[in-house]
């Protein structure tokens, strides 16, 4: 059984005037444990809607999202926050750190909310912070460190719960090229150690770090690319993205 299953996913928004807009039109795919999957598409293709549904931040109009065999829409509201905290990690384009908390306190916040013992929080925090290269910054506040360091702290906050699935929404969008490359390498390393990742991105550089790229167009899954040894995956992803604008997959 796949870690994540998306079955005929549909999402329709209805305006106050009664107009209906289909953001997703029957999207289906699966993600195996340990995969690194990127999702690409032009603005309005349904990427953000898809990520919100995978994160259980919204409910589908039709179809289903199953994580570890559990259909997200079937989880009662009172239990959904706990399920999300225990099974999902999130990295956003804006790091979403609290300026009144140190980096260390920001990172362990999900564990505090889960009422874990302080010793366990520390045991998880220190090796993770060292692995991400921010162990000497834990007492600093977000406004005292660089954008790349803030995003590393955000990644640590997402990973400290040991989630089954890590969701990343344009994680390099606000970073310079060097910081972006460093963060992507960190994510790739986490993936090599077994972390499953689904990342929405506009960046060919980011998407080409994955094992597979899904291309959305007009709310549908247009096609996908898989990494193969010895091939130039970066160029394939760039060609695939360009093909979206042409309305075909001939160059993908």
N, C-alpha and C positions, 0 to 999 in steps of 0.2 A: 504494500500500500504506500502511495506517495505521501510525503510529509504534508504537502499542500495540494489540494485539488480545487480547481475552478471549473464549475460545470454550467455551461450555457448561461453565463452571467449577463444580466440585463439591468439597466438602470435608466428610468425615465423620470425627468423632472417636469412638474406641472406648474406653470406660472399662475399668478392670481387671476389673470385673464382667461385661464383655461388652456393656454397653449402648451403643448407637450413637446419636450425635447429629449430625444433618445441619446444619452451619453455613452451607453454600452449596449451592443446589439448581439448578444449571444456569444460571449467570449468564453472559450474553454482551453485549459492547459493544466499541466501538473508540474510540480517541482519536487524533485527527489531530495532526500536528505543529503546535505553536503554540496548541493549545487550553488552556483553563483549566477543568478539570472538577472539580466538587465532588461528594462522595458523602455522603448523609445517610440516617438511619434511626434508629429507636429502639434502645435497648440490647438486644443479642441478635439484631439484624437481620443480622449478618454483616459489618459494616463493617471491624472490626479484622482479621477473618480474611481478607477480601479484600485489605486493604492488605499484610498479611504475605505473601500469595501474589504480589502485584505486586512486592514487594520481594525476592522469591526467598528469604525467610527461612523459608518452609515450602513443602512440595510438595503439589499438589492430589491428591485422591482420583481425580478424573476431569476431563476437559477439559484446556485448555492456556492458558498465558499466553505471548504472543510479543511481544518487544520488538525493534524494528528487524528483524523477520523471524526472530529467534532464539528458539526455544522454550526458556524458562528451565529447565524440568525436564530438558532434554537436556544441559545444561552439566555436565561432570564437576565433582565437589566441589572439586578442586584449582584449577580455573579460575574457579569461581563467585565467589569473593571479589574477584578481579581484575575480572571482568565487572561486578559490582555497583559497584565503586569507579569504574570508567571510564564507566559508562552511567547510573547512578542517583545522585540526591542525596536526602538525607533531612533533614526538619525534624520534630522531635518536640515534644510538649506540654512536656515537661521538656527544656530546652536540651541536656542531656547534655554540657556542657563539662567539661573537666578542671580542677579548682581549682588544681592545681599548675603549670598552663601559663598563660601570658598569653593574652589574646584573640587576638593575632596568631599565636602558636604553635598555639593551638587551630584557627584557621582554616586554616593551611597543613598541618596534620597529614596530611590525605589525600594531599597532594602529596609529603610526606616519605615516606610509605609506598609511593608510586609511584616513588620514586627520581628525581624531577625535579631538574634543576640549581637551585641556590639562586637564581640570577639570574631564572630563569623563575618561581619561587615569588614573588619580590618583584614582578616585573612583573605578575603576576596579582593579588596581594594589595592593593597600594596603590590602584589605581583602583577595585577592587571595594569596599574599605572606605570610600573617599570617597563612592562612590555610595550606600552604605547609611548614611552619616552616622556612622561609628565610627572614622574614620581617626585621630582624636586619642586614641583609647582603646586602641590596639593593645598598649601596654606594661602596661596594667592587667590585674588578675586578675578572674575572674568574680565573686568576692565583693565587689569594689570598685565594681561598676557596677550599674545598675538592671536589673530583670527584662526590660524592653523592650530594653535595650542588649544583654543576654545573648542574647536571642532573635534580635536582628539579627546578632550574631556567629555564632550557629548557622546562620542563613540564609546568611551569607557562606561558612561552611564547606561547606554543601551546594552552593553555586553555583560555588565556586572550581574544581571539577573540570570545569566546563562540561558538566554531564550532559545526556543526551538527554531524560531524564524526571526531574522533581522531584516527590517524594512528600512530602506534609505530613500529619502525624497530629495533629489538634487543635492547630495551631500557636499559636492565640491563647487556648487554654483556661486558661492560668495568668497571663494578662495583664489589667491594668485596661483599661477601655474606650478610653482615649486611646492607650495603647501598642498595643492590638489593632488599632485603626484605622490607625495608622502602619505596622505590619507588613503589614497587608493591602494598603495602598496600595503598599508596596514590592514585594510579590509581584505585584500587578497591573501595575506598571511593568515588572518583569522579563518578565512574560508579553507585554506590548506589544512588547518587544524580541525576542520569539521563543521564550522559554522555555516549554516544555510543562509543565503542572502538573496533578497529580491530588491533591486534598485531601479528607481525611475530616474531617468537622466536625459538631458539634451546633448551631453558630451560624448563624442566618439571615443575620446581618450578613456573616459570612465567606463563606457559600455564594453569596450574591447578588453577590459580586465576580466570580464565574466566568462563563463563557460558557454552561455547561450544568450542570444538577444531576441526578444519578442518585439515585433514592429506592429504598432496599432495605427489604424487609419479609419476615421469616421466611426469610431466606436466598435470596430471589429479587429480581430487578429488577422493582419494582412499576410504575414509570413514570419519565419524565424530563421536564425542562423545558429549553427553550432560550431564551436571551436574544434579544429582538427589539427593534429601535429604537423608542423612544417609549413602551414599556410599563414599568409599575412592577414590575421584576423582584423587588425585595425583597418586595413583597406577594405575588407569585406563589409565591415560595419559602416564605414563611410559611404560605400557604394549603396548599401541597403537603405541608409537614411536618405540619400539623394533620390533613390528610386521612389520613395514615398511621394515626393513632390511631382514625379512624372506620372504617378498613377499606375505603375506596374513594378514588377519585381525582376525584370530582365537582367538588371545589373547587380542584383543582390546575390 
